[in-house]
Amino acid sequence: MHIKRATLDELESLTGLFNSYRVFYEQASDPVSARGFLSERLVNGDSVVFMAFEEEAAVGFVQLYPSFSSVSLRRSWILNDLFVKESVRKKGFGEALLKAAITFAKETGAKGVSLETGKENVQAQRLYEKIGFARESNYFYHFSTI
C-alpha cells in the first residue's frame, strides 16, 4: 500500500475512482464530466487529492477543499470526498487516506479537517472516530440554488 498526492499524471485512474464514487452516491455514470471536473480542480489548485495504491492499482482517494476560519484567522480543510473500492475495503486504505489528509493539514498549518457523513453511515463514523475526529453538535444548513 502506498499513498501519494495526485497530479495530472494520475488523472485517468483518479477519474475511474471518482466516477465510481459518484455512482455510489446515486449519480449517473459520467466519466467525461468527472474527468473534466477533476482536471479543473487539479489545474486550478482548487483541491488537494491523495490516492491510495495497492501495488500499481489505484484503489481509493480523498479530496480536500480549502476553507478558512475567520475567528481563528487560519486555513482549514474540508474533507469532501473519501472513497475506497469495495474489493479492498477493510484493508486500511481509508484509514491511510485519512491520515494523509491530517498530515497534510498539519503541514499547511491548518486549524483542522472537517467532514460530514450520513447519519446511517455507521461504518464510516466508526473509522472517523477511531482516527480522532470528534462528532460535533452544530446544525448545518444548505440553500439549494438548483
N, CA and C atoms as a LAMMPS dump frame, in Angstrom:
ITEM: TIMESTEP
0
ITEM: NUMBER OF ATOMS
438
ITEM: BOX BOUNDS ff ff ff
-5.0000000000000000e+02 5.0000000000000000e+02
-5.0000000000000000e+02 5.0000000000000000e+02
-5.0000000000000000e+02 5.0000000000000000e+02
ITEM: ATOMS id mol type element x y z
1 1 1 N 0.844 -1.175 0
2 1 2 C 0 0 0
3 1 3 C 0.889 1.238 0
4 2 1 N 0.55 2.185 -0.852
5 2 2 C 1.193 3.481 -0.746
6 2 3 C 0.197 4.59 -1.098
7 3 1 N 0.437 5.755 -0.515
8 3 2 C -0.418 6.922 -0.689
9 3 3 C 0.421 8 -1.36
10 4 1 N -0.14 8.68 -2.333
11 4 2 C 0.565 9.794 -2.953
12 4 3 C -0.408 10.896 -3.332
13 5 1 N 0.119 12.105 -3.383
14 5 2 C -0.696 13.238 -3.818
15 5 3 C -0.899 13.134 -5.321
16 6 1 N -2.136 13.3 -5.753
17 6 2 C -2.479 13.163 -7.164
18 6 3 C -2.024 14.383 -7.956
19 7 1 N -1.57 14.122 -9.163
20 7 2 C -1.249 15.151 -10.142
21 7 3 C -2.002 14.8 -11.418
22 8 1 N -1.828 15.597 -12.442
23 8 2 C -2.463 15.286 -13.719
24 8 3 C -1.975 13.955 -14.284
25 9 1 N -0.813 13.496 -13.853
26 9 2 C -0.315 12.189 -14.303
27 9 3 C -1.232 11.046 -13.876
28 10 1 N -1.949 11.223 -12.782
29 10 2 C -2.865 10.184 -12.267
30 10 3 C -4.317 10.432 -12.669
31 11 1 N -4.554 11.402 -13.557
32 11 2 C -5.928 11.811 -13.866
33 11 3 C -6.802 10.658 -14.356
34 12 1 N -6.272 9.791 -15.19
35 12 2 C -7.108 8.712 -15.734
36 12 3 C -7.55 7.744 -14.64
37 13 1 N -6.621 7.282 -13.811
38 13 2 C -7.006 6.343 -12.752
39 13 3 C -7.861 7.038 -11.696
40 14 1 N -7.594 8.305 -11.416
41 14 2 C -8.416 9.057 -10.467
42 14 3 C -9.833 9.235 -11.001
43 15 1 N -9.956 9.464 -12.299
44 15 2 C -11.279 9.631 -12.906
45 15 3 C -12.139 8.392 -12.7
46 16 1 N -11.558 7.215 -12.892
47 16 2 C -12.321 5.982 -12.681
48 16 3 C -12.823 5.858 -11.258
49 17 1 N -11.951 6.158 -10.296
50 17 2 C -12.351 6.107 -8.883
51 17 3 C -13.427 7.142 -8.579
52 18 1 N -13.23 8.356 -9.086
53 18 2 C -14.168 9.453 -8.823
54 18 3 C -15.535 9.147 -9.431
55 19 1 N -15.54 8.584 -10.629
56 19 2 C -16.809 8.216 -11.249
57 19 3 C -17.514 7.145 -10.417
58 20 1 N -16.774 6.16 -9.926
59 20 2 C -17.371 5.122 -9.068
60 20 3 C -17.91 5.727 -7.777
61 21 1 N -17.195 6.687 -7.227
62 21 2 C -17.641 7.395 -6.02
63 21 3 C -18.989 8.077 -6.272
64 22 1 N -19.104 8.761 -7.392
65 22 2 C -20.342 9.466 -7.717
66 22 3 C -21.492 8.475 -7.928
67 23 1 N -21.198 7.362 -8.583
68 23 2 C -22.224 6.33 -8.792
69 23 3 C -22.681 5.779 -7.445
70 24 1 N -21.736 5.595 -6.506
71 24 2 C -22.072 5.14 -5.151
72 24 3 C -23.104 6.077 -4.52
73 25 1 N -22.984 7.367 -4.809
74 25 2 C -23.927 8.362 -4.289
75 25 3 C -25.072 8.63 -5.257
76 26 1 N -25.4 7.619 -6.058
77 26 2 C -26.582 7.582 -6.904
78 26 3 C -26.605 8.642 -7.995
79 27 1 N -25.432 8.995 -8.504
80 27 2 C -25.34 9.884 -9.657
81 27 3 C -25.111 9.02 -10.89
82 28 1 N -25.548 9.52 -12.024
83 28 2 C -25.342 8.781 -13.271
84 28 3 C -23.857 8.715 -13.594
85 29 1 N -23.424 7.579 -14.118
86 29 2 C -22.032 7.43 -14.539
87 29 3 C -21.749 8.438 -15.655
88 30 1 N -20.686 9.212 -15.489
89 30 2 C -20.329 10.223 -16.476
90 30 3 C -18.824 10.482 -16.395
91 31 1 N -18.025 9.525 -16.905
92 31 2 C -16.572 9.672 -16.816
93 31 3 C -16.025 10.921 -17.495
94 32 1 N -16.639 11.362 -18.572
95 32 2 C -16.152 12.549 -19.282
96 32 3 C -16.282 13.783 -18.393
97 33 1 N -17.447 13.978 -17.797
98 33 2 C -17.642 15.125 -16.9
99 33 3 C -16.8 14.994 -15.639
100 34 1 N -16.67 13.775 -15.133
101 34 2 C -15.848 13.55 -13.937
102 34 3 C -14.4 13.931 -14.223
103 35 1 N -13.899 13.533 -15.372
104 35 2 C -12.526 13.865 -15.762
105 35 3 C -12.349 15.374 -15.871
106 36 1 N -13.297 16.037 -16.513
107 36 2 C -13.223 17.492 -16.661
108 36 3 C -13.244 18.205 -15.322
109 37 1 N -14.104 17.747 -14.432
110 37 2 C -14.207 18.348 -13.101
111 37 3 C -12.892 18.201 -12.342
112 38 1 N -12.355 16.982 -12.33
113 38 2 C -11.095 16.736 -11.611
114 38 3 C -9.929 17.494 -12.236
115 39 1 N -9.864 17.503 -13.546
116 39 2 C -8.792 18.216 -14.226
117 39 3 C -8.797 19.686 -13.844
118 40 1 N -9.966 20.278 -13.834
119 40 2 C -10.087 21.696 -13.464
120 40 3 C -9.649 21.929 -12.02
121 41 1 N -10.046 21.038 -11.11
122 41 2 C -9.646 21.192 -9.705
123 41 3 C -8.115 21.135 -9.577
124 42 1 N -7.505 20.152 -10.242
125 42 2 C -6.063 19.97 -10.128
126 42 3 C -5.286 21.104 -10.798
127 43 1 N -5.7 21.498 -11.998
128 43 2 C -5.008 22.565 -12.722
129 43 3 C -5.11 23.889 -11.968
130 44 1 N -6.282 24.191 -11.442
131 44 2 C -6.501 25.47 -10.751
132 44 3 C -6.056 25.454 -9.291
133 45 1 N -5.678 24.288 -8.78
134 45 2 C -5.3 24.2 -7.376
135 45 3 C -6.479 24.383 -6.437
136 46 1 N -7.682 24.049 -6.918
137 46 2 C -8.898 24.207 -6.115
138 46 3 C -9.024 23.147 -5.034
139 47 1 N -8.374 22.019 -5.231
140 47 2 C -8.459 20.945 -4.251
141 47 3 C -7.131 20.201 -4.2
142 48 1 N -7 19.39 -3.166
143 48 2 C -5.844 18.526 -2.989
144 48 3 C -6.383 17.107 -2.899
145 49 1 N -5.808 16.224 -3.694
146 49 2 C -6.278 14.845 -3.737
147 49 3 C -5.111 13.914 -3.412
148 50 1 N -5.366 12.985 -2.508
149 50 2 C -4.416 11.916 -2.23
150 50 3 C -5.038 10.625 -2.722
151 51 1 N -4.194 9.768 -3.308
152 51 2 C -4.667 8.495 -3.829
153 51 3 C -3.979 7.349 -3.119
154 52 1 N -4.709 6.255 -2.966
155 52 2 C -4.169 5.028 -2.388
156 52 3 C -3.955 4.025 -3.513
157 53 1 N -2.831 3.319 -3.416
158 53 2 C -2.481 2.314 -4.415
159 53 3 C -2.177 0.991 -3.726
160 54 1 N -2.678 -0.08 -4.328
161 54 2 C -2.288 -1.43 -3.934
162 54 3 C -1.409 -1.92 -5.074
163 55 1 N -0.123 -2.026 -4.784
164 55 2 C 0.878 -2.251 -5.829
165 55 3 C 0.766 -1.089 -6.811
166 56 1 N 0.405 -1.32 -8.057
167 56 2 C 0.301 -0.221 -9.029
168 56 3 C -1.139 0.206 -9.291
169 57 1 N -2.101 -0.488 -8.685
170 57 2 C -3.509 -0.207 -8.959
171 57 3 C -4.056 0.848 -8.001
172 58 1 N -4.692 1.882 -8.574
173 58 2 C -5.353 2.911 -7.769
174 58 3 C -6.611 2.309 -7.157
175 59 1 N -6.734 2.41 -5.828
176 59 2 C -7.872 1.778 -5.149
177 59 3 C -8.694 2.744 -4.295
178 60 1 N -8.253 3.981 -4.132
179 60 2 C -9.02 4.916 -3.328
180 60 3 C -8.468 6.323 -3.424
181 61 1 N -9.26 7.275 -2.929
182 61 2 C -8.811 8.66 -2.923
183 61 3 C -9.534 9.438 -1.819
184 62 1 N -8.927 10.551 -1.461
185 62 2 C -9.546 11.521 -0.561
186 62 3 C -9.332 12.888 -1.204
187 63 1 N -10.353 13.73 -1.2
188 63 2 C -10.253 15.063 -1.786
189 63 3 C -10.552 16.115 -0.726
190 64 1 N -9.64 17.065 -0.633
191 64 2 C -9.749 18.157 0.34
192 64 3 C -9.947 19.478 -0.384
193 65 1 N -10.827 20.299 0.158
194 65 2 C -11.034 21.649 -0.355
195 65 3 C -10.633 22.643 0.726
196 66 1 N -9.968 23.732 0.325
197 66 2 C -9.564 24.717 1.331
198 66 3 C -10.744 25.544 1.819
199 67 1 N -10.665 25.91 3.067
200 67 2 C -11.613 26.825 3.681
201 67 3 C -10.815 27.673 4.663
202 68 1 N -11.467 28.628 5.271
203 68 2 C -10.773 29.499 6.215
204 68 3 C -11.655 29.754 7.415
205 69 1 N -11.024 29.875 8.559
206 69 2 C -11.727 30.227 9.785
207 69 3 C -11.445 31.7 10.078
208 70 1 N -12.461 32.513 9.963
209 70 2 C -12.307 33.935 10.254
210 70 3 C -12.012 34.162 11.722
211 71 1 N -12.613 33.378 12.577
212 71 2 C -12.433 33.553 14.021
213 71 3 C -10.998 33.251 14.424
214 72 1 N -10.434 32.151 13.926
215 72 2 C -9.068 31.787 14.312
216 72 3 C -8.016 32.338 13.354
217 73 1 N -8.454 32.978 12.275
218 73 2 C -7.547 33.554 11.285
219 73 3 C -6.622 32.503 10.67
220 74 1 N -7.18 31.322 10.407
221 74 2 C -6.366 30.226 9.885
222 74 3 C -7.125 29.466 8.798
223 75 1 N -6.339 28.79 8.006
224 75 2 C -6.89 27.89 6.993
225 75 3 C -7.451 26.654 7.692
226 76 1 N -8.429 26.047 7.065
227 76 2 C -8.886 24.72 7.464
228 76 3 C -9.163 23.959 6.17
229 77 1 N -9.336 22.678 6.282
230 77 2 C -9.585 21.845 5.108
231 77 3 C -10.904 21.112 5.278
232 78 1 N -11.659 21.045 4.198
233 78 2 C -12.908 20.287 4.177
234 78 3 C -12.636 18.984 3.442
235 79 1 N -12.793 17.888 4.159
236 79 2 C -12.662 16.569 3.548
237 79 3 C -14.011 16.279 2.904
238 80 1 N -14.076 16.505 1.614
239 80 2 C -15.352 16.417 0.919
240 80 3 C -15.628 15.015 0.378
241 81 1 N -14.571 14.323 -0.046
242 81 2 C -14.747 13.029 -0.708
243 81 3 C -13.741 12.017 -0.175
244 82 1 N -14.234 10.855 0.165
245 82 2 C -13.388 9.721 0.546
246 82 3 C -14.007 8.486 -0.084
247 83 1 N -13.19 7.747 -0.832
248 83 2 C -13.707 6.554 -1.5
249 83 3 C -12.624 5.505 -1.582
250 84 1 N -13.003 4.27 -1.29
251 84 2 C -12.13 3.11 -1.449
252 84 3 C -12.947 2.049 -2.191
253 85 1 N -12.318 1.444 -3.203
254 85 2 C -13.007 0.388 -3.952
255 85 3 C -13.514 -0.677 -2.992
256 86 1 N -14.705 -1.15 -3.247
257 86 2 C -15.328 -2.153 -2.375
258 86 3 C -14.455 -3.401 -2.222
259 87 1 N -13.747 -3.779 -3.269
260 87 2 C -12.947 -5.012 -3.245
261 87 3 C -11.767 -4.958 -2.278
262 88 1 N -11.375 -3.749 -1.842
263 88 2 C -10.236 -3.634 -0.924
264 88 3 C -10.605 -2.935 0.39
265 89 1 N -11.885 -2.796 0.649
266 89 2 C -12.294 -2.177 1.906
267 89 3 C -11.907 -3.071 3.082
268 90 1 N -11.733 -2.458 4.228
269 90 2 C -11.335 -3.125 5.474
270 90 3 C -9.888 -3.616 5.429
271 91 1 N -9.093 -3.005 4.555
272 91 2 C -7.667 -3.342 4.489
273 91 3 C -6.794 -2.175 4.923
274 92 1 N -7.415 -1.101 5.433
275 92 2 C -6.648 0.026 5.942
276 92 3 C -6.444 1.176 4.971
277 93 1 N -6.978 1.077 3.77
278 93 2 C -6.787 2.149 2.799
279 93 3 C -7.502 3.438 3.22
280 94 1 N -8.724 3.313 3.708
281 94 2 C -9.453 4.501 4.159
282 94 3 C -8.728 5.197 5.3
283 95 1 N -8.255 4.424 6.251
284 95 2 C -7.517 4.98 7.382
285 95 3 C -6.237 5.666 6.905
286 96 1 N -5.527 5.045 5.977
287 96 2 C -4.296 5.644 5.46
288 96 3 C -4.58 6.953 4.727
289 97 1 N -5.662 7 3.973
290 97 2 C -6.031 8.234 3.277
291 97 3 C -6.401 9.341 4.264
292 98 1 N -7.141 8.995 5.308
293 98 2 C -7.495 9.983 6.335
294 98 3 C -6.25 10.511 7.028
295 99 1 N -5.336 9.625 7.337
296 99 2 C -4.098 10.056 7.996
297 99 3 C -3.26 10.946 7.077
298 100 1 N -3.264 10.668 5.788
299 100 2 C -2.55 11.531 4.839
300 100 3 C -3.17 12.922 4.811
301 101 1 N -4.5 12.981 4.87
302 101 2 C -5.196 14.273 4.89
303 101 3 C -4.855 15.056 6.158
304 102 1 N -4.817 14.377 7.279
305 102 2 C -4.497 15.029 8.557
306 102 3 C -3.052 15.518 8.56
307 103 1 N -2.145 14.69 8.085
308 103 2 C -0.735 15.093 7.999
309 103 3 C -0.594 16.329 7.116
310 104 1 N -1.281 16.336 5.981
311 104 2 C -1.234 17.483 5.078
312 104 3 C -1.772 18.737 5.763
313 105 1 N -2.865 18.593 6.492
314 105 2 C -3.434 19.74 7.208
315 105 3 C -2.426 20.304 8.209
316 106 1 N -1.763 19.428 8.926
317 106 2 C -0.743 19.876 9.881
318 106 3 C 0.398 20.581 9.156
319 107 1 N 0.858 19.999 8.052
320 107 2 C 1.967 20.578 7.296
321 107 3 C 1.639 21.951 6.727
322 108 1 N 0.363 22.208 6.468
323 108 2 C -0.044 23.502 5.913
324 108 3 C -0.486 24.475 7
325 109 1 N -0.293 24.104 8.259
326 109 2 C -0.63 24.995 9.365
327 109 3 C -2.118 25.213 9.552
328 110 1 N -2.907 24.284 9.066
329 110 2 C -4.363 24.427 9.14
330 110 3 C -4.874 24.214 10.56
331 111 1 N -6.014 24.816 10.829
332 111 2 C -6.693 24.642 12.111
333 111 3 C -7.175 23.198 12.272
334 112 1 N -7.581 22.581 11.174
335 112 2 C -8.068 21.21 11.252
336 112 3 C -8.697 20.748 9.96
337 113 1 N -9.353 19.608 10.034
338 113 2 C -10.035 18.99 8.905
339 113 3 C -11.476 18.732 9.338
340 114 1 N -12.412 19.163 8.51
341 114 2 C -13.831 18.946 8.793
342 114 3 C -14.427 18.025 7.741
343 115 1 N -15.421 17.276 8.139
344 115 2 C -16.142 16.424 7.201
345 115 3 C -17.541 16.22 7.708
346 116 1 N -18.377 15.737 6.841
347 116 2 C -19.709 15.313 7.266
348 116 3 C -20.035 14.011 6.572
349 117 1 N -20.864 13.235 7.192
350 117 2 C -21.286 11.965 6.614
351 117 3 C -22.739 11.725 6.992
352 118 1 N -23.358 10.812 6.308
353 118 2 C -24.749 10.499 6.581
354 118 3 C -24.938 9.845 7.946
355 119 1 N -26.063 10.116 8.555
356 119 2 C -26.384 9.552 9.863
357 119 3 C -26.371 8.028 9.831
358 120 1 N -26.729 7.45 8.692
359 120 2 C -26.793 5.994 8.553
360 120 3 C -25.443 5.36 8.221
361 121 1 N -24.428 6.151 7.931
362 121 2 C -23.122 5.619 7.541
363 121 3 C -22.279 5.312 8.781
364 122 1 N -22.724 4.335 9.531
365 122 2 C -22.117 3.983 10.818
366 122 3 C -20.691 3.469 10.641
367 123 1 N -20.443 2.724 9.594
368 123 2 C -19.1 2.187 9.357
369 123 3 C -18.091 3.335 9.197
370 124 1 N -18.437 4.343 8.418
371 124 2 C -17.546 5.496 8.237
372 124 3 C -17.393 6.259 9.556
373 125 1 N -18.487 6.417 10.289
374 125 2 C -18.42 7.13 11.578
375 125 3 C -17.434 6.448 12.518
376 126 1 N -17.468 5.119 12.56
377 126 2 C -16.53 4.384 13.419
378 126 3 C -15.088 4.662 13.029
379 127 1 N -14.829 4.664 11.728
380 127 2 C -13.479 4.937 11.247
381 127 3 C -13.048 6.357 11.624
382 128 1 N -13.912 7.342 11.396
383 128 2 C -13.564 8.732 11.714
384 128 3 C -13.256 8.885 13.204
385 129 1 N -14.081 8.286 14.034
386 129 2 C -13.87 8.398 15.477
387 129 3 C -12.627 7.643 15.919
388 130 1 N -12.326 6.529 15.273
389 130 2 C -11.108 5.767 15.58
390 130 3 C -9.86 6.624 15.313
391 131 1 N -9.894 7.401 14.232
392 131 2 C -8.769 8.253 13.855
393 131 3 C -8.639 9.458 14.79
394 132 1 N -9.749 9.869 15.405
395 132 2 C -9.698 11.014 16.307
396 132 3 C -10.624 12.158 15.948
397 133 1 N -11.429 11.985 14.897
398 133 2 C -12.429 13.003 14.589
399 133 3 C -13.483 12.995 15.688
400 134 1 N -13.932 14.179 16.068
401 134 2 C -14.965 14.303 17.108
402 134 3 C -16.269 14.757 16.467
403 135 1 N -17.342 14.076 16.813
404 135 2 C -18.652 14.473 16.301
405 135 3 C -19.068 15.767 16.977
406 136 1 N -19.527 16.71 16.173
407 136 2 C -19.973 17.99 16.702
408 136 3 C -21.487 18.031 16.755
409 137 1 N -21.998 19.011 17.452
410 137 2 C -23.449 19.133 17.567
411 137 3 C -23.973 20.345 16.807
412 138 1 N -23.156 20.908 15.927
413 138 2 C -23.593 22.071 15.146
414 138 3 C -24.709 21.688 14.192
415 139 1 N -25.514 22.665 13.851
416 139 2 C -26.524 22.482 12.839
417 139 3 C -25.949 22.952 11.511
418 140 1 N -26.098 22.157 10.482
419 140 2 C -25.649 22.532 9.162
420 140 3 C -26.872 22.848 8.329
421 141 1 N -26.794 23.921 7.583
422 141 2 C -27.886 24.336 6.721
423 141 3 C -27.378 24.406 5.287
424 142 1 N -28.3 24.238 4.357
425 142 2 C -27.947 24.314 2.948
426 142 3 C -29.078 24.998 2.223
427 143 1 N -28.748 25.938 1.361
428 143 2 C -29.732 26.574 0.486
429 143 3 C -29.438 26.132 -0.934
430 144 1 N -30.331 25.398 -1.537
431 144 2 C -30.118 24.874 -2.878
432 144 3 C -30.514 25.917 -3.916
433 145 1 N -29.628 26.136 -4.876
434 145 2 C -29.924 27.081 -5.965
435 145 3 C -30.259 26.364 -7.262
436 146 1 N -30.318 25.034 -7.192
437 146 2 C -30.691 24.285 -8.415
438 146 3 C -31.897 23.428 -8.143
